[in-house]
Amino acid sequence: MIMDNMELPMNFNAALSKNDTAMEYFSTLTPAHKREIIAHAHSIRSKEEMEKFVSRLDQTLWI
């Protein structure tokens, strides 16, 4: 999936699709904040770490 000219990592997209709260939160962010999150998601290598990251999206200071 591509968002704002940035490709979403597959494991980020999969983790986000399993978490309605995180998906809803992510959809409310500005394009700049989404790019920050996507850039960070590219550095995450394990499924477990990605799921933890996505589950904490609304607890971070992205906005």
C-alpha positions in Angstrom: 0.0 0.0 0.0 1.3 3.5 -0.8 0.2 6.5 1.2 1.4 10.1 0.5 4.0 8.8 -1.9 5.5 6.5 0.8 5.2 2.8 0.7 3.8 1.2 3.9 5.9 -1.7 5.2 3.8 -4.9 4.8 4.1 -5.7 8.5 2.9 -2.2 9.5 -0.1 -2.5 7.2 -0.9 -5.9 8.6 -0.6 -4.8 12.2 -2.6 -1.7 11.5 -5.4 -3.7 9.9 -5.7 -5.8 13.0 -6.1 -2.8 15.3 -9.1 -0.7 14.7 -8.2 1.9 17.4 -4.7 2.4 15.9 -6.2 2.5 12.3 -8.7 5.1 13.3 -6.0 7.2 15.1 -3.6 6.9 12.2 -6.3 8.1 9.8 -6.7 11.3 11.8 -3.0 12.3 11.6 -1.6 14.9 9.2 0.3 13.7 6.2 3.6 14.9 7.9 2.9 12.9 11.0 1.9 9.8 8.9 5.2 10.1 7.1 7.1 10.2 10.4 5.3 7.0 11.6 5.9 5.3 8.3 9.5 6.2 8.3 9.9 4.7 11.8 7.9 1.6 10.8 10.5 0.9 8.1 13.1 0.4 10.8 11.1 -2.2 12.7 12.0 -5.8 11.7 10.0 -8.2 13.8 6.3 -8.8 13.7 6.0 -8.6 17.5 7.8 -5.3 17.6 5.6 -3.9 14.9 2.4 -5.0 16.7 3.7 -3.4 19.9 4.5 -0.2 18.0 1.1 -0.1 16.3 -0.7 -0.8 19.6 0.9 2.2 21.2 0.4 4.7 18.3 -2.3 6.6 20.2 0.0 6.9 23.3 2.8 8.6 21.4 3.4 12.2 20.7 2.9 12.3 16.9 0.5 15.2 17.1 
